[in-house]
Amino acid sequence: MKNVRILYFASVRENIGKDAEEIELPAGVATVAALRSHLRSRGGAYESAFAEKALLRAAVNQDMVQPAAAIKAGDEVAFFPPVTGG
């Protein structure tokens, strides 16, 4: 199985209504951007939380990454909005 653990923080967690889940990576989903697109395709709250216009940051195994970063079975992927300070 090609499972990844996904963590959701802040507004993403609020929109989806959960803070984490484990999913099996669909065939062809090998980057953070592809995972985001897959999650958006679930529709409903996922569609709005992962909308193309939504500003989201991602981390793989607790390292900040770009959308093109590779993901593989066993990885932990976190999604969260950009942090704003003041």
DOFIVEX-914507 format. One line per 10 residues: their letters; for each residue x negated, y negated, z negated of N, C-alpha, C. Coordinates in steps of 0.2 Angstrom, whole numbers. Example, Ala and Ser with C-alpha at 12.3 -4.5 7.8 and 13.67 -1.06 7.14 Angstrom:
as) -66/28/-39/-62/22/-39/-66/16/-39; -64/11/-35/-68/5/-36/-64/0/-39;
end
This chain:
mknvrilyfa) -4/6/0/0/0/0/-4/-6/0; -2/-11/3/-5/-18/4/-2/-23/0; -2/-22/-7/2/-27/-11/-3/-33/-13; 1/-39/-14/-3/-45/-17/2/-47/-22; -1/-51/-27/3/-54/-32/3/-61/-31; 9/-64/-31/10/-71/-29/12/-75/-35; 9/-80/-37/11/-84/-42/14/-91/-40; 19/-93/-43/22/-100/-41/22/-105/-47; 20/-111/-46/19/-116/-51/23/-122/-49; 25/-126/-55/28/-132/-54/35/-132/-50;
svrenigkda) 35/-136/-45/41/-137/-41/43/-131/-37; 37/-127/-35/39/-121/-31/42/-116/-36; 40/-115/-42/43/-111/-47/50/-113/-48; 51/-119/-49/58/-122/-50/63/-120/-44; 60/-121/-38/65/-120/-32/66/-112/-32; 61/-108/-33/62/-101/-31/66/-98/-37; 64/-100/-43/67/-97/-49/64/-92/-52; 57/-91/-51/53/-86/-54/46/-88/-54; 42/-86/-58/35/-88/-58/30/-83/-55; 32/-77/-53/27/-73/-50/31/-67/-47;
eeielpagva) 28/-64/-42/31/-58/-39/26/-54/-36; 27/-48/-35/22/-44/-31/25/-41/-25; 22/-42/-19/25/-40/-12/20/-36/-9; 23/-32/-4/19/-28/1/17/-33/7; 11/-34/9/10/-38/14/12/-35/21; 16/-39/24/19/-36/31/13/-36/36; 14/-32/41/9/-31/46/8/-38/49; 1/-40/50/0/-46/53/-1/-52/49; 1/-51/42/0/-57/37/-7/-56/34; -12/-60/36/-18/-59/34/-22/-65/31;
tvaalrshlr) -18/-71/32/-20/-77/29/-15/-81/25; -17/-86/21/-13/-89/17/-7/-93/21; -9/-95/27/-4/-99/31/1/-94/33; -1/-88/35/4/-82/37/8/-80/32; 5/-80/26/9/-78/20/15/-83/18; 13/-89/19/17/-95/18/23/-94/23; 21/-93/29/26/-93/34/31/-87/33; 28/-81/31/32/-75/29/37/-77/23; 35/-80/18/39/-82/13/45/-87/15; 43/-92/19/48/-96/22/53/-93/26;
srggayesaf) 51/-87/29/56/-84/33/61/-80/29; 60/-79/22/65/-76/18/72/-80/18; 71/-86/19/77/-91/19/79/-93/12; 84/-97/12/87/-99/5/82/-104/2; 81/-102/-5/76/-106/-9/69/-106/-6; 67/-100/-3/60/-99/-1/59/-104/5; 64/-104/9/64/-109/15/62/-116/13; 66/-118/8/65/-125/6/58/-126/2; 56/-121/-2/50/-122/-6/44/-121/-1; 44/-118/4/39/-117/9/40/-120/15;
aekallraav) 44/-125/16/45/-129/22/39/-132/25; 38/-132/31/32/-134/34/30/-141/32; 35/-145/30/33/-152/28/31/-152/20; 33/-147/17/31/-147/9/23/-147/9; 21/-151/4/14/-151/3/13/-146/-3; 9/-141/-1/7/-136/-6/0/-134/-5; -3/-133/-11/-10/-131/-11/-10/-123/-13; -15/-120/-11/-15/-113/-13/-22/-111/-16; -22/-105/-20/-28/-102/-22/-28/-95/-21; -33/-92/-20/-34/-85/-19/-39/-82/-24;
nqdmvqpaaa) -36/-78/-29/-41/-76/-34/-44/-81/-38; -40/-87/-39/-41/-93/-43/-46/-97/-40; -47/-96/-34/-52/-101/-30/-47/-105/-25; -48/-112/-25/-44/-116/-20/-46/-114/-13; -41/-113/-9/-43/-111/-2/-39/-116/3; -41/-115/9/-37/-118/15/-32/-113/18; -27/-116/21/-22/-111/24/-25/-105/28; -31/-106/31/-34/-101/36/-37/-96/32; -38/-96/25/-41/-92/21/-38/-85/21; -42/-80/22/-40/-73/22/-37/-70/16;
ikagdevaff) -32/-66/16/-30/-62/10/-30/-55/12; -30/-51/6/-30/-44/7/-27/-41/1; -26/-34/2/-22/-30/-3/-26/-31/-10; -22/-32/-15/-25/-33/-22/-26/-40/-24; -26/-45/-19/-27/-52/-20/-22/-55/-25; -23/-60/-28/-18/-64/-32/-18/-71/-28; -12/-73/-26/-12/-79/-22/-7/-84/-26; -9/-90/-27/-5/-95/-31/-3/-101/-26; 3/-103/-27/5/-109/-23/8/-114/-28; 6/-120/-27/8/-126/-31/7/-132/-27;
ppvtgg) 11/-137/-29/11/-144/-26/4/-147/-28; 2/-152/-24/-4/-156/-26/-3/-159/-33; -9/-159/-36/-9/-163/-43/-9/-170/-42; -5/-174/-45/-6/-181/-45/-8/-184/-52; -12/-188/-52/-14/-191/-59/-13/-198/-59; -14/-201/-65/-12/-208/-65/-15/-211/-71;
end
